[in-house]
Amino acid sequence: MIMKSIRKYIQGLAVSLVLASTLSCEDFALGEDFLQKPPSSDVTIDTIFSTAEYARRVLWYSYSYLPIGYPTGYNFTSAMWYGIQEGLTDLCHSYLTWDGVNINYYNGGYNASHEDSSGGNGGMATKYRFTSRNQWKSIRHAWLLIENVDRVPDMSAEEKSQLKAEAKIVIAIHYIDMIRHYGSVPIVDHAIDANDSNLPHRATLEETVDFVVKLLDEAKDCKELPWFVEEEDSGTDVWSGRLTRASAYGLKQRLLLFVASPLFNSEEPYYPGEASDKLMTWFGGYDIQRWKDAAKAGEEFMAAIQREGHYELVQTVPYRMAFRDGYYTRGTTESLVSVRRHYKTSNVGAIMQSMRWGAWCPTKEYFDMFPMADGSDFSWDNPEHAKNPFVNRDPRIYETIVMCGDDFQGSKAEVFQAKSGDANYPAGAHWKKGTNMDGAQLSTGITARKFVLDRKGEWNGRLIHWPYLRLAESYLSYAEALNEANGGPNATAYEYVNKVRARVGLNGLPAGLNQEQFREAVLRERACELGYEEIRFFDLIRWKREADFTKRLHGLNIYRHKTTKEYLCEPFLLKQRAWQKEDGFSPKFYLSAFPSTEVNKGYGLIQNPGW
């Protein structure tokens, strides 16, 4: 079947499904530098799968739409228009008034119409964007590859098997994201022909999870799929960011941990409604076996690492650089799923602009989560801590938040302000003036550093990636699952959370923690290790932590005495979000609404409860 152009490819799920048998050379123009479109115009499926070169590009294109968590340009390619998902959590507050965080969520106005492209100013600026995120393009191309690659004459049987396994992981990634945002979704298990009229309806949660687990099991058991890949960091290497058997292990573990959590695994649905009645938003009851399955997935992954090697936390010196390289640097032994674009930091001003415009402002609550350098808790009640809260802290805080006295653009950061009426407390050199500190990024009194390497010249011209999944998360997920499956932490649970802490020089967690105490410690560890990596929001919703969404958050006014150099830090309330007002939060917010226009198409997409 020949089709002119598919620039208007996806206008909704129903449309995307019936376009599953079309291809255009326009599809191949994205991705890494090595992805070049063929030297012809429109082509048929037969043409594409007549050569290995063209067939591979179907998969490369599918890769090009894997999710990325920070803004990459003025075309609003990130989910919330220069806003970030962390802005919905207690770690961060956004002062970028026109991002999706503010126009959809902080004002309490979010509803199903905001998921439609015609939903006013809020349209297409929600945290997932069901019909415009391009996941259906990616899934469609993956199935086309799986179903057609065997006909390619100049490709080995081993490579065909490998590419099919990679395509299954691509599909699984998109489904895991949709499960975390929506619960169950329609199962697209093949490339639907344009003449098909029987489109998939919304499946149950169990059916959706089983579908994804099957894909991942088939991929991780594929002997032709490499366990790891050696890659160049040039941006043109065809192995750059390719998925592996370890990717499949780690993704299965992430999925099973999420669905074992109380949002879905409970005696009652998180919110009543038709979708809950039909077991689309929960399993219909609590079963500890789900926690055991999550723990088993972690155990199998750790055993595979022991058996096959390669994967370990990045260990460099100083400690903070080990942490930085773990999340930032491409192609490390910690990277499990690395989402690539052809961008370098020198031409991705969107990340810096988003931060500068105030979308990344850390809260005092996040600042306080990071312990001291020995692993003990930081406390404002400790006079030594309060006198200078910027020294002797967890090394990860220095790569997450710009700390007073730390290296910053060729000098020492002076992120403190003048105290009104007291000349003993003058403003520091970087307080909202010069050196890229002149925007709203200090609206909470402190500013973020993560993903913006702002020591002098360090960031310029580096290839970037999105650390969608890395080994530190897998270690912490394994520890959490063991704690829940066994009614408390065992030695192995301690071992894996302490591996993450030891990487940055922290002592291990205190011995003798009970189940709840260990759970809280792991969740805090995940916040410190994985902040700004789109983990915290999902941790809060899967544990149904309404209190963390409704509590008032604080900024931190920082002053420094001009003579003694001691700091005076005064908390202040941040602008109140609608969810923080009395009766402003509902459990229905745990999952997103499907677009009203999509539900109304009548192919069986049942709306989530409360919307």
PyMOL commands that set and color helices and strands:
alter all, ss='L'
color gray80, all
select helices_A, chain A and resi 13-18+25-28+45-48+52-63+85-88+100-106+112-115+120-122+135-151+157-182+205-220+245-260+274-277+289-308+319-328+345-347+349-356+364-369+383-387+395-400+440-442+471-485+491-503+515-530+536-542+546-550+578-580+587-590+596-599
alter helices_A, ss='H'
color red, helices_A
select strands_A, chain A and resi 92-93+335-344+361-362+407-408+411-412+463-470+554-560+567-573
alter strands_A, ss='S'
color yellow, strands_A
deselect
rebuild
show_as cartoon
